[in-house]
Amino acid sequence: MARLLFSRVLLVLFASTFLQSQVTKADWPAFLGGKSRSTVTDFTPPLKWNPEEGIGWQTSLPGHGQSSPVIVGDRIYVTAVEGPMKNDNLVICHQLTTGEVLWKRSFPSSLPVANNVYTSRAAPTPTADESGVFAFFESGNLVALSPEGEVRWERDLIKDYGKYVGRFGLGGSVAQLGDQIFIVADNDGPSYIAGFDKKTGKTSWKTDRDSRISWSSPMMVKIDGKDQIVISSSGSVDGYDPTNGKQLWTYNNVGGNTVPSTIDAGDGSFLVGASPGRNGEASEGAKESNLMMKIIASDNGFQPKVLWQSKDATSSFGSPIVYKGHAYYTNRAGVLYCIDATTGETNYTARMADSNWATPVGVGEHIFFFGKDGRTTIVQAGPKKEILDENQLWDSEGGGGPGGFGGEIQYGVAPTRNGFVVRTGTKLFLIGKP
């Protein structure tokens, strides 16, 4: 009897560990959800919250970070930097249900630069799977950690491939597919896209790119039944074979596409977003660059086709999304553009409380726009302008924001069945029930 009971206990423990470690439909394992973005649909999202109610938990983060949280099982992974010269790169793991810190690891930076609001600070979002987390920093440091925080391998990409050059640092996040992760390093120095083996950290392939300044991320898009890496970055949109890094196609008639990333919209299509820039320096290129693109497979390879262009919309920080047949763009001033995803016709425009640095999230019948200064605008999905509510995450006098670039900013959000995990520069929140 005792032996049978012990066996059952072992079975329960094994099953619990397995369920916690496997990537499920409730997870958010990469920047903008990666390939899992459209799967978090089977929960009722919270619609009301403020500093006094509706927040499951909140916790302070060490240092400062601009990356989004990623989630696998009961673990949330975030990154940060700390020190006056961004001396140390941090990877922190929190428990999803309570916000408790499970572990924190620190690694010396290979590229010390001044830690201020004008440079990226842990901007690349990590990616994760059942084996752990893969974190990349603008210092060129790339590290793999187990779910328990043990270092599996480390790489110094500046040492291997050259120093990054640029005023504001890197922002491209880590993508993943199968047993590989992918990095894009677009800067004024040596630019490239590369694949790395998840188990060993060894370079699977590396493809050089023209030097350019951009902060957009590589994204996985299924084209003709197979996944391709698509990167929209400062003057081009390019597709790569994830198995060998071969460039499969390119589209050059774009400009101002330095921040928004491409999210799979189905049927080989995706949105491209662009902005005139802070001082209008990219205004001409941006006029032609907010569009829906489809990649057509033929006997001669792959051909990019523009399905429609919007002369109205621009996309500044958060990426544009397609949800329930409509495209949603937001600009620097906080103007929302709702566009028919089939025709490209603008259904409506609306002014929101804040501009968006985080990419909006569609759940159920609503679109959630997590504004820069802590206010989240909830919009009814569909062609009619219906602003349902506006929720404040923190008290402006006691929560560290608003405050422009120097204050707290809602940088990234991960939807789960528990609610929304929101990351600011120095805090992590669960909006919903713990």
N, C-alpha and C positions, 0 to 999 in steps of 0.2 A: 504493500500500500504506500509506504514512504517513498519507494523507488518510483512508483507511478506518479505520485504527487510531484516529486522532483522533476520528472520528465515533462510534466505539464507546465511547470514553472519555467523550465528552459525553453519550451515551445512558445510560451507567451512572451518571454523576454526577446527571443529571436524575432518573432513576428512584429513586436513593437519596434525593434531596431530597424527592421526591414522597411516598415511602413514610414518611419520617420526619414529614412535616407533616400528613398526612391523619389525621382521627380514625378509629380502627379499633376493632374489638371488644375489643382488649386495652387500650384507653385508659380513663381515669377522668377525664373532662374537667370535672366539676362536683361540687358538694357532694353527698355520698352517691352519687356516680356519675352523678347526673342521669338522663337517659333511658337511659344505658348500663349502669345498675347490674346488670341481670340477664344481661349478655353475657359477663362475665369468668368463664367456666365451663370453658374448655378447657385448664386447666393443673392440675398436681398441686401442692397447696399444701404448704409446709413444715409439719411437725408438731412438730419438736423444735428448740429454740434456747435459748441462754443467752449471757452476756457473752463466753464463750470460743469458742463454735462456733455455726454456723448463721446468722451475720450476714454478709451479703455485703459491706457497707460501712457506715460511719457518718461523719457530718460535722457540724461545729458550724455553727449558724446565728447571724447577727448579731441583736442586739436580742432581742425576745421576741415570740412569736406564738401564737395559739390556733386559727388556721385550719387546715383540712385541706390536704394536698397534692393537687394536680390534675395529671393526666398526659395529654399528647398526644404520640404518637410516642416519641422518645427524650428528651423534655424534661419535667422536673418543675418546677412553679411553686409557690412558697410566698410568704407575706407575713409581715411582722413590723413592729413599731414599736420605736423606740429614742429615748433622751433622757429626762430627769427629768420632762418634761411631755408625753411621747409626741410629741416635737417633729417627728420624721420618720417617714414611712411608707415601708416598704421592700417591693420586689418582687424576689425572687431566683429565678434559673433554674439548675437542676442537671441534669447528664446522668444519665439513668436507670441506665446500665450501670456507671458508676464513682462517682457521687455528686459528681463534679467541678463546681465553680461555673463556669457559663458566663458569667453576668453578674449584676450587682446594680444596681438603680436606687433612688434615694432622692428623696422628694418631701416638701416641708414640709407639716405638718398645718394644717388650717384651724380646728381646735378643740383647742388645747393644754389638757390636763387631767393631773392627777397620774398618773404611771406607777406603779401598784401592783397588788397581787393582787386588789383589790376592784373594779377596773374592767376592762372588756373591752380586750384588747390584740391588735389585728389579728384579731378574732374572725370577721368575715365571710370565708368561703372564696371565693376567686376562681373564675372559670370560664374555659375556654380552648377554642380550636378551631384549625384550620389557619392562621388569620390571626394568632394570638398569644394573649395573656392579657388578661382584663378584671378589674381588681382594685378592690374597694370597701373603704373603711375607715370606722370609726365616727366619724371626723372629718368625714364627708360628702364626702371626696375620692374621685373615681371616675376611673380612668385605664386607657387601652388601650395595650398595648405589643406590638410585633411579636415573632416568635420569636427575633429577634436582640437584643431589648431596646430598640429604637427607640420613642420615644413617638409614638403615632399621634394621640391626642387626650386632653384632660383636662377634667374637670368639677368644680365646687365646688357640691355640692347644698345646702349650708348657705347659701351666698350666694344661690342661686337660689330656694330654697323654705323657708328658715327654720332657725333653730338647733334642734338636738336637745336635749331636756331629759330627764334621768334620772340616777340615781345610778351605774348600772353600765355605761352605754354601750349600743351596738347589737351585735347578733349575727347578724342575718339575712344569709345568703349570697347570692351572685349566681346566678340561674338563666338559662338560655338556650334559645332555640328559633329555628332558622333564622337570620335576619339581625338578631335582636333579643336584648338582655339585659334582665333584670328585677330591680328592687330593691324591697324592702319596708323602709320606715323607720317602725317602730312605736315610739313613745316618748311621753312626756308633753307634748311640744310638737306641732308639725304632723306628723301621721302620714299616710302615703300609700303607694301602690304605683305604680310607674312603669316604662314600657318605654323603651329607648334603642336607637337605630340603631347597629349594630356598627361600621359604616364611619366614621360621622361623629361619634357621641356625642350627636347631637341627640335631644331628647325626642320619642318617638313618641306617647306619651300619658301622662297622669298622673291617677290616681283617688284622691281624698282618702278617708281612713279615720278612724274615731273614734280619738282619742288613747288610747293604752294602752301598758303596758310589756310587752314580749315580746322573746324572742331567737330565735324559730323562723324558718324560712326558707321562701321560696316554692318550691314543687315542681311539676313537670309531671306531670299525671295524664291518661291518655287516657280520655275519657268519650264514649260514643256515637260512637266512631271519630275524635274530634278531641281535640287536646291542650287542657287547661285549666290555668290556674295555680291551685293550691290552697294556701291558707295557713291553718294552725291556729294561732290567736294569741289568748291572753288573753280568753276569753269568747265566741269565735265560731270557726266554720270557714267559709271563704268560697271561692267559685269565681269566677274571672275569665276573660274572653275575652282571650287573649294578643294578638289583632290590634288591639283598640281599648280594652282596659281596662274594658269593661263588666262590672259585677258580675252574674253569672248566677244565683247562689243563695247562701243563707246558712243556717247552723244555729247557734242561740244557746244551746242547752241544754247548755253545757259550762263548765268552770271549771278553773283550775290548768294550762291548756294553754299554758304560756309558753316552753317550750324544745323539746320534741320536734317534728319535722317529719313531714309525711305523705309516704309512699313508695308509688308505684303498686303495687298488689297484683294488678292485672289485673281485667278485666271491670268497669271503672268503680268499683273499690273501693279502699280504703286504710284504714290504721289511724290512730286518733287516740290520742295519749298525753298523760297529765296527771299531775301530782304534787301532794301536799298542801302542798308548800313546806317550807322549812327549819324553820319554826316551826309548821307546821300551819295556816297562815292560809288555805289554799285547800282544806282537807280536804273540805268539803261538796261543792263543785263537782267535785273530782277523783273522788269516788265514782261519779259518773255519766259520766265522761269518758274512760275507757279502753275503747275500742270499735272495732268494725269498721263502716265506713260505706260505702254504695254510693250513687252518684248515678244517679237514674232519669230518662231523657229522656222527655218527653211532649209533647203538643200545647200544653200550658200552660207549657212551659219545662222546667227541671231541678228535681227534687225530691230532697233528701237523705233517705236511709232508713238507720236504724240496724239492722244485721243482728244484732248482739249486743253486750252490755256485759259487762265483767268486773268483778265486785265485789272480786276479789282483787288484780289486777295494778295497778301504778302504773309510770310511766315518768318518770325524773328528768332525766337529761342526754342520754344517747344516745337515738335514736329507736327505736320498736318496728319490727320487720320481720316479714314473712311469708316463710317458706322451706320448700319441700317440704310444703306443706299445714298448716304450724303457725306460730303467731304467737309471737314471743319479746319479752318485756318485761323490763327490768331497772330496779331502783329505786336510791335513794340509798345503801342499806345493802349493795348487792351481791347482792340476792336476784333470782334468775332465775325467771320464770314462763313455762312452755311451755303454750300454749293451742291447742286444736284450732281451726284457722282457719275451719272450716265451722260448728261448733256453738257456739263460745265457751266450751266446757268446759275447765277447767284440767286438763292431763295430769299435771303435777308442778311442784313448786317446788324450787329448789336454792340453796344459799349458795355464792357464788363468792369467790375470794380478795380481789378488789377491786370497788368500784363502777365503773361504766363511764361515762366522759365521751364516748368515741367510740362511734358506732353499731356494733353487731355486724355481721359479714360472714359470709354463707353461701357456702361453696365446696365443691363435691363433696358428700361425705356429712357435712360438719362445719359447725358454727357456731363462729366465733372471736369471743371477747369480750375486747377489748383493755382491760384494767383500768387504772384511773387511775394506780396506783403502779408500773406497769411489768410486771405479771403478766397473762398472757393465758391464759384458760381456754378449752379446746377441748371442745366438746360434740358428741356424736353426734346428727345430725339425726333427728327422729322423736319418737314419743310416750313412749318410755321414757327414764328418767333414766340417762344414761351420760356421766359426766365422764371424758374420755379422758386429759387431761394439763393441766399448768399450767406455762407457760414464763415465765422471768424475763428481761427485756430488758437490765436494767442492775443492777450491784452497788449496793445501797443505800448503801454507805459511800463509793463512789467515783464514782457516776454522777449525783449531784444529786437523788436521790429514794430512797425516799418522803420526803414532807415536807409533806403537806397541800396547801393552795392555793399555798404558797410554793415547793414543790419541783417537780421535773419531773413532767409528767402526759402520758400518751398521749392527745393531743387528737384525732388523726385518722389514718385509715389508708386507703390506696388499694391494692387488689389488682391485680397485673399478672402477666403470664406469667413475670416475673423473681422474683416473690414478693410480699411485702407491704412497701410503703413506709409507714413510720410516722413521724409528726411529734410531737415534744414541744415544750415552750416554746422550747428553745434547740438542739435537735438534730434531725437527720434520719437515719433508718436504712433500710436495705434488709434485710429478713429473707428469706433465701433465697440463691440463687446469683446472683452478678453476671453 
